[in-house]
């Protein structure tokens, strides 16, 4: 357990940041899975959902939840899946 007041405050801040990061990461994974599932049934609908997924992925990269190249790779793979 942290002893100093500043260490306790740092833990509170890191827990708050972790909650935000986890929610962004979860939203990103959910939209990716939703598109991958949609591709099997309706490719046009998956194509419409692509900009929404790109926005979520870009936001995660912008907030440093994932790295820039990781975001680019995810977007590339999603667009390749939809167009194939």
MDAnalysis code that builds the backbone (N, CA, C; Angstrom):
import MDAnalysis as mda
import numpy as np

u = mda.Universe.empty(252, n_residues=84, atom_resindex=np.repeat(np.arange(84), 3), trajectory=True)
u.add_TopologyAttr("name", ["N", "CA", "C"] * 84)
u.add_TopologyAttr("resid", np.arange(1, 85))
u.add_TopologyAttr("resname", ["UNK", "UNK", "UNK", "UNK", "UNK", "UNK", "UNK", "UNK", "UNK", "UNK", "UNK", "UNK", "UNK", "UNK", "UNK", "UNK", "UNK", "UNK", "UNK", "UNK", "UNK", "UNK", "UNK", "UNK", "UNK", "UNK", "UNK", "UNK", "UNK", "UNK", "UNK", "UNK", "UNK", "UNK", "UNK", "UNK", "UNK", "UNK", "UNK", "UNK", "UNK", "UNK", "UNK", "UNK", "UNK", "UNK", "UNK", "UNK", "UNK", "UNK", "UNK", "UNK", "UNK", "UNK", "UNK", "UNK", "UNK", "UNK", "UNK", "UNK", "UNK", "UNK", "UNK", "UNK", "UNK", "UNK", "UNK", "UNK", "UNK", "UNK", "UNK", "UNK", "UNK", "UNK", "UNK", "UNK", "UNK", "UNK", "UNK", "UNK", "UNK", "UNK", "UNK", "UNK"])
u.atoms.positions = np.array([
    [0.838, -1.191, 0.000],
    [0.000, 0.000, 0.000],
    [0.875, 1.243, 0.000],
    [0.424, 2.277, -0.708],
    [1.203, 3.519, -0.721],
    [1.142, 4.215, 0.641],
    [2.236, 4.819, 0.993],
    [2.322, 5.459, 2.295],
    [2.101, 6.962, 2.170],
    [2.790, 7.582, 1.243],
    [2.676, 9.041, 1.123],
    [1.390, 9.433, 0.421],
    [0.996, 10.668, 0.689],
    [-0.254, 11.172, 0.105],
    [-0.143, 11.276, -1.415],
    [1.027, 11.659, -1.901],
    [1.203, 11.797, -3.346],
    [1.120, 10.441, -4.046],
    [1.612, 9.398, -3.389],
    [1.533, 8.057, -3.972],
    [0.090, 7.571, -4.016],
    [-0.686, 7.893, -2.987],
    [-2.102, 7.530, -2.977],
    [-2.847, 8.253, -4.100],
    [-2.509, 9.514, -4.286],
    [-3.142, 10.308, -5.340],
    [-2.762, 9.761, -6.720],
    [-1.509, 9.347, -6.871],
    [-1.056, 8.786, -8.145],
    [-1.811, 7.503, -8.472],
    [-2.071, 6.701, -7.466],
    [-2.813, 5.455, -7.690],
    [-4.238, 5.752, -8.124],
    [-4.869, 6.754, -7.476],
    [-6.236, 7.128, -7.877],
    [-6.261, 7.587, -9.336],
    [-5.258, 8.394, -9.713],
    [-5.196, 8.878, -11.099],
    [-4.968, 7.758, -12.087],
    [-4.091, 6.827, -11.730],
    [-3.791, 5.735, -12.656],
    [-4.994, 4.809, -12.812],
    [-5.759, 4.623, -11.734],
    [-6.975, 3.804, -11.843],
    [-8.013, 4.469, -12.741],
    [-8.110, 5.781, -12.630],
    [-9.052, 6.522, -13.475],
    [-8.639, 6.417, -14.947],
    [-7.345, 6.592, -15.212],
    [-6.845, 6.483, -16.587],
    [-7.027, 5.071, -17.136],
    [-6.813, 4.074, -16.280],
    [-6.986, 2.688, -16.698],
    [-8.435, 2.425, -17.100],
    [-9.377, 2.997, -16.374],
    [-10.797, 2.814, -16.705],
    [-11.107, 3.397, -18.074],
    [-10.590, 4.592, -18.360],
    [-10.815, 5.208, -19.668],
    [-10.172, 4.382, -20.775],
    [-8.924, 3.958, -20.537],
    [-8.210, 3.174, -21.545],
    [-8.903, 1.843, -21.814],
    [-9.358, 1.188, -20.741],
    [-10.044, -0.089, -20.910],
    [-11.331, 0.071, -21.708],
    [-12.064, 1.159, -21.454],
    [-13.317, 1.357, -22.185],
    [-13.044, 1.631, -23.660],
    [-12.002, 2.405, -23.954],
    [-11.650, 2.659, -25.357],
    [-11.223, 1.379, -26.058],
    [-10.416, 0.585, -25.371],
    [-9.939, -0.665, -25.957],
    [-11.097, -1.633, -26.180],
    [-12.022, -1.697, -25.216],
    [-13.183, -2.578, -25.340],
    [-14.070, -2.146, -26.508],
    [-14.302, -0.834, -26.641],
    [-15.123, -0.327, -27.744],
    [-14.490, -0.665, -29.085],
    [-13.166, -0.537, -29.151],
    [-12.447, -0.839, -30.381],
    [-12.586, -2.321, -30.734],
    [-12.392, -3.192, -29.754],
    [-12.487, -4.631, -30.010],
    [-13.905, -5.032, -30.405],
    [-14.896, -4.409, -29.762],
    [-16.285, -4.748, -30.071],
    [-16.642, -4.364, -31.497],
    [-16.242, -3.166, -31.930],
    [-16.595, -2.738, -33.283],
    [-15.859, -3.584, -34.327],
    [-14.642, -3.995, -34.035],
    [-13.898, -4.853, -34.967],
    [-14.592, -6.209, -35.089],
    [-14.983, -6.788, -33.948],
    [-15.673, -8.077, -33.987],
    [-17.012, -7.959, -34.690],
    [-17.708, -6.845, -34.480],
    [-19.010, -6.648, -35.116],
    [-18.862, -6.590, -36.639],
    [-17.824, -5.908, -37.115],
    [-17.596, -5.828, -38.560],
    [-17.205, -7.196, -39.106],
    [-16.331, -7.911, -38.402],
    [-15.925, -9.235, -38.879],
    [-17.114, -10.180, -38.956],
    [-18.033, -10.060, -38.025],
    [-19.241, -10.888, -38.049],
    [-20.170, -10.457, -39.177],
    [-20.257, -9.142, -39.396],
    [-21.138, -8.599, -40.423],
    [-20.663, -8.974, -41.827],
    [-19.354, -9.139, -41.998],
    [-18.801, -9.467, -43.314],
    [-19.364, -10.787, -43.825],
    [-19.590, -11.725, -42.906],
    [-20.087, -13.042, -43.317],
    [-21.513, -12.963, -43.862],
    [-22.300, -11.992, -43.375],
    [-23.698, -11.915, -43.790],
    [-23.952, -10.810, -44.807],
    [-23.497, -9.588, -44.511],
    [-23.836, -8.450, -45.361],
    [-22.627, -7.533, -45.511],
    [-21.939, -7.640, -46.653],
    [-20.726, -6.857, -46.855],
    [-21.003, -5.365, -47.002],
    [-22.160, -5.019, -47.579],
    [-22.474, -3.597, -47.755],
    [-22.661, -2.909, -46.410],
    [-23.299, -3.604, -45.490],
    [-23.502, -3.047, -44.146],
    [-22.153, -2.917, -43.427],
    [-21.269, -3.883, -43.629],
    [-19.938, -3.823, -43.028],
    [-19.155, -2.645, -43.587],
    [-19.325, -2.386, -44.876],
    [-18.647, -1.255, -45.511],
    [-19.135, 0.068, -44.932],
    [-20.420, 0.130, -44.598],
    [-20.972, 1.348, -43.996],
    [-20.442, 1.560, -42.582],
    [-20.145, 0.466, -41.879],
    [-19.663, 0.563, -40.504],
    [-18.170, 0.882, -40.422],
    [-17.474, 0.780, -41.546],
    [-16.025, 0.970, -41.556],
    [-15.582, 2.344, -41.050],
    [-16.205, 3.453, -41.487],
    [-15.766, 4.769, -40.970],
    [-15.920, 4.909, -39.455],
    [-16.976, 4.323, -38.911],
    [-17.168, 4.357, -37.461],
    [-16.031, 3.621, -36.753],
    [-15.670, 2.464, -37.299],
    [-14.579, 1.682, -36.714],
    [-13.256, 2.440, -36.823],
    [-13.026, 3.065, -37.958],
    [-11.791, 3.829, -38.145],
    [-11.702, 4.970, -37.138],
    [-12.826, 5.628, -36.886],
    [-12.840, 6.737, -35.927],
    [-12.493, 6.244, -34.527],
    [-13.052, 5.105, -34.144],
    [-12.779, 4.560, -32.810],
    [-11.316, 4.141, -32.688],
    [-10.792, 3.514, -33.739],
    [-9.396, 3.079, -33.723],
    [-8.464, 4.286, -33.683],
    [-8.768, 5.299, -34.480],
    [-7.934, 6.509, -34.491],
    [-7.949, 7.212, -33.141],
    [-9.110, 7.244, -32.505],
    [-9.216, 7.889, -31.201],
    [-8.373, 7.145, -30.167],
    [-8.381, 5.812, -30.239],
    [-7.568, 5.023, -29.313],
    [-6.077, 5.294, -29.530],
    [-5.680, 5.442, -30.794],
    [-4.280, 5.738, -31.091],
    [-3.928, 7.154, -30.644],
    [-4.846, 8.076, -30.834],
    [-4.613, 9.466, -30.460],
    [-4.430, 9.606, -28.943],
    [-5.160, 8.808, -28.189],
    [-5.079, 8.860, -26.731],
    [-4.015, 7.914, -26.178],
    [-3.193, 7.355, -27.051],
    [-2.093, 6.466, -26.675],
    [-2.553, 5.195, -25.965],
    [-3.758, 4.728, -26.287],
    [-4.207, 3.434, -25.770],
    [-3.525, 2.338, -26.572],
    [-3.416, 2.554, -27.883],
    [-2.633, 1.673, -28.748],
    [-1.647, 2.536, -29.517],
    [-0.633, 1.917, -30.080],
    [0.359, 2.686, -30.827],
    [-0.146, 2.997, -32.233],
    [0.486, 3.982, -32.852],
    [0.064, 4.470, -34.163],
    [0.117, 3.381, -35.227],
    [1.195, 2.611, -35.235],
    [1.324, 1.554, -36.241],
    [0.329, 0.425, -35.998],
    [0.011, 0.169, -34.734],
    [-0.987, -0.838, -34.389],
    [-2.347, -0.417, -34.956],
    [-2.669, 0.855, -34.819],
    [-3.936, 1.369, -35.359],
    [-3.951, 1.242, -36.879],
    [-2.844, 1.592, -37.512],
    [-2.764, 1.507, -38.969],
    [-2.936, 0.063, -39.431],
    [-2.332, -0.864, -38.703],
    [-2.431, -2.274, -39.066],
    [-3.868, -2.773, -38.917],
    [-4.532, -2.392, -37.834],
    [-5.920, -2.806, -37.627],
    [-6.820, -2.252, -38.738],
    [-6.639, -0.991, -39.083],
    [-7.455, -0.374, -40.127],
    [-7.197, -1.034, -41.480],
    [-5.945, -1.336, -41.759],
    [-5.589, -1.973, -43.022],
    [-6.219, -3.354, -43.144],
    [-6.147, -4.119, -42.067],
    [-6.702, -5.469, -42.102],
    [-8.221, -5.447, -42.221],
    [-8.856, -4.493, -41.545],
    [-10.318, -4.395, -41.637],
    [-10.745, -4.025, -43.053],
    [-10.086, -3.039, -43.632],
    [-10.478, -2.619, -44.984],
    [-10.198, -3.725, -46.004],
    [-9.140, -4.475, -45.793],
    [-8.833, -5.588, -46.704],
    [-9.909, -6.673, -46.590],
    [-10.375, -6.934, -45.378],
    [-11.424, -7.936, -45.170],
    [-12.725, -7.524, -45.843],
    [-13.083, -6.265, -45.696],
    [-14.353, -5.780, -46.236],
    [-14.334, -5.773, -47.755],
    [-13.197, -5.403, -48.329],
    [-13.125, -5.285, -49.785],
    [-12.893, -6.621, -50.480],
    [-12.424, -7.610, -49.749],
    [-12.142, -8.913, -50.359],
    [-13.405, -9.690, -50.630],
])
